[in-house]
Amino acid sequence: MSPISAVDAGTVAAIHQLYARQSRAIDSGAAQEWARTFTADGKFHSPTYPEPVVGTAALTEFAAEFDRAARAADERRRHVLSNLLVERVDADTLAVSAYLQVIATRIGGESRLLRLTTITDRLIRDVDDWSITRRVVERDDDPR
């Protein structure tokens, strides 16, 4: 690992906490909290949705719609991240990739995998906090 890509354990732990807060926020309907894990001009690109989602207001509405859809389906939905790889780009920028599973559990019923994806994020540091400035989602079921 080159010196520029090395990331200290404290930073890696902070990134894990950020992703845990983010997953719990969207899964619990805390749309504004989820949107605040992105920069004010943050971008979310996913083939699951027709257009990229850009900016705090649009990200908040996106997360709120995720919650509404889960409730309408009488489901609890969970984001499960694994295999986080955190690499330093420069002093204030990180590249993070991870596997993301979205699981749906019908209330009183079975759980099922909605989608398995890989996320590739760019994070920037603002004072002491890290925020996602760009997320790109790739679905495993998309043709290559």
Secondary structure, 3 states (H helix, E strand, C coil): CCCCCCCCHHHHHHHHHHHHHHHHHHHHCCHHHHHCCEEEEEEEECCCCCCCEECHHHHHHHHHHHHHHHHHCCEEEEEEEEEEEEEEEECCEEEEEEEEEEEEEECCCCEEEEEEEEEEEEEEEECCEEEEEEEEEEECCCCC
